[in-house]
Amino acid sequence: MKTIEEGLYVQNGSAYGALAEAALRRAAETGRRLDRLQEEADTMTDAQLLYRMYRALKYYTQGEVNATQVSHLVGQVRRGVRLEWSIPGRFPCA
């Protein structure tokens, strides 16, 4: 097992530890937020949808989100394209 930093370890090509578990929980919560957002999209204005998409992605990345990417994803939701957010059991590492 290789230590990347305290709380993050790599073994057999996968990440383990407290930091990896926290990232997996954030990914799962983001998936739930995106599912709710897509179910409620037809009841929201474009501004509301943009804001909620931005907040969901910002929660996952814990940083800045590309506005063009948010607009593209909102456009897909408006066209009825179902966004898939799959969560692996472990994050793969190179």
Buried (B, 14 or more C-beta within 10 A) or exposed (E): EEEBEEEBBBEEEBBBBEBBBEBBEBBEBBBEBBBEBBEEBEEBEEEEBBBBBBBBBBBBEEEEBEEEEBBEBBEEBEEEEEEEBEEEEBBEBE
